[in-house]
């Protein structure tokens, strides 16, 4: 079973990041200690991520509650037992219902083993996840971070992370996905912790807790 990084691990990572990259010093100073919020993993975790995408937090919670109540048990077999139109009655769009079938079928047919995904390294796991129709790179990376507790994954395509990186490096333009991945190489093997720090910093700026002048 996946386990969340401990407080000591996160503290060590924060210290290593500031030692490796001066641009992160003020970010680490501004972001208070945090716990790693590990979500449910496996098939259920990935299916839930798909269900919750592109809707509000409140809507996502409501839809997921209906899915759990409707299925009884969120397993690949339970999803495949319900036609797409049945899944849509639980609040899913047709596309998300079809993606649910794709994810379930990948597990049942042995293309991916959600019960033992930890046996794969990060690159192998991302490749296996993105081979499933409906699972993009950002989804695969954030799944490994939040549902598997992996500590060296970085979603370079995330716009909020890119913007925070722009502020950190005092750039005029936001880095591209390719540039973001390249920049994050300096943060190995703690790239997931760096992502957490940048997200927290970005959120604090957007909420007005840190001024843009101070961040930029």
C-alpha positions, -999 to +999 in steps of 0.1 A: +000+000+000+013+035-008+024+055+022+027+093+025+062+108+030+068+116+066+072+150+082+109+143+086+112+133+049+095+166+038+117+186+061+149+170+048+137+176+012+130+213+020+165+217+034+180+200+004+160+221-021+172+254-005+208+241-005+205+231-042+187+262-055+188+297-040+157+306-060+137+284-036+149+299-004+123+326-001+096+301-011+105+276+015+106+305+041+072+316+030+055+282+030+048+267+065+054+230+072+028+208+055+016+173+056+014+151+025-023+146+018-023+111+004-055+103-015-070+068-021-048+050-046-053+022-071-081+020-096-105+039-074-080+068-070-074+072-107-111+069-116-119+095-090-093+119-104-109+116-139-144+121-124-133+152-105-115+170-134-129+202-148-157+206-123-158+226-090-148+211-057-184+210-045-197+194-078-169+169-077-177+158-042-214+155-051-208+135-082-183+111-065-208+105-037-234+095-063-208+072-080-199+054-048-236+050-038-245+038-072-217+013-076-216+001-040-179-008-044-156+012-067-138-016-086-130-023-122-155-051-123-183-029-109-176-001-134-175-025-164-208-041-152-225-008-158-231+005-194-219+040-201-255+052-201-260+038-166-228+055-154-241+088-168-272+086-145-247+089-116-237+123-128-208+114-151-204+129-186-204+104-214-167+110-219-158+104-183-180+073-182-161+059-213-128+067-197-139+049-166-145+018-188-111+023-204-093+024-170-112-006-157-106-026-189-069-019-188-067-034-153-089-064-160-071-072-192-037-069-175-024-039-192-018-022-159-018-036-123-032-010-100-027-033-070+010-034-075+018-002-093+046+005-069+067-022-086+072+002-115+096+031-114+082+066-120+088+066-158+074+031-162+043+040-142+037+072-162+041+052-194+016+026-183-009+052-171-008+074-202-012+043-224-048+043-211-072+063-232-084+093-212-053+095-189-031+124-198+004+132-186-007+157-160-032+132-146-006+104-145+019+126-127-004+140-101-019+105-095+016+093-087+022+122-063-012+124-045-023+087-047+010+069-046+030+092-024+059+094-049+084+122-041+103+128-073+075+135-099+069+170-114+039+179-135+057+203-159+026+211-178+008+225-148+001+262-155+001+272-118+035+256-113+048+273-145+036+307-132+052+301-098+084+292-115+083+324-135+080+344-102+107+324-086+132+330-114+120+366-121+112+358-157+092+379-181+075+349-197+061+318-182+082+287-190+069+262-214+062+226-204+096+215-218+114+244-200+096+236-167+107+200-169+143+211-176+142+236-147+129+210-123+159+187-129+178+208-104+153+196-077+158+159-081+152+137-061+127+160-044+107+173-073+073+164-058+081+184-027+092+213-049+059+211-067+040+213-033+060+243-023+054+261-056+017+253-055+014+266-019+033+298-028+012+304-059-020+299-039-008+324-012-001+350-039-034+345-055-052+348-022-033+381-015-013+367+014+019+375-005+021+405-028+031+400-064+058+426-059+073+404-032+069+373-053+080+386-087 
